[in-house]
């Protein structure tokens, strides 16, 4: 009989609902406690999911609970103190992205996890979306040969700010919110980055930070990759929250459109595949691809807890993605190409 891992969720906001539904649907793990500084949010979530114990103080929760894992789904400013506390009380700690606002804080969390002997996994769910999982299989099988060009594009006009109003106010928005996901996917498919340039735009007058960016990367392999994002594009029908992608190799190409149709181009012709995942029993369109990816990611986390997998991505691995995001701001501000090996946090 396999052991059921006991966990706690810290942060009971909008997106944490997806975390809770996925944990409830998974075998091998259960959430036994909830924590939020606003106790009413924890109580409301506990009522929906049948959780017996709620807290408004993580220190009190850790003192009272015996936990195998902690899922931190709070905003970025709270991550370092929560992670440094959590790794002393649980063998596996999951931290929502953005991991940190500075590389110094991210490195401190990685160091704390290593000192405690805990797994630290970053909730980078884009690489766990079904279209990207299927594309990764094709790339690894050599269907399109050696990749030499890629583009990952997240562009929409959906009103994110109704459910996540803090996004209007943060000084660093598009790169730190979705850019991190795109850079992680770029590394997932194309390897490490040698150099990067970037432009940003602030188009929506209601938003404080940049709401568009385009980054051009030269990979260590010599390949080229573009990541671009817009929160102020106009499409009909609205493609939110899907990501379009293109990967070209010396034997063919993969083209993923904004509605999760994948075209596989090879010497034998073009094959169109529907890679849109099924809507989870607890989910709904248009969120279903993201919701499915949360389930896929958390299932992977259970495998990590049971020694069946290594974290993807770990905190240590995510440091490389953090560098790309922070270097992108420097590249845009200085209108220059940044060599990643030479980049130093200011």
Order of alpha helices (4+ residues) and beta strands (2+ residues): beta-alpha-beta-alpha-beta-alpha-beta-alpha-beta-alpha-beta-alpha-beta-alpha-beta-beta-beta-beta-beta-beta-beta-alpha-alpha-beta
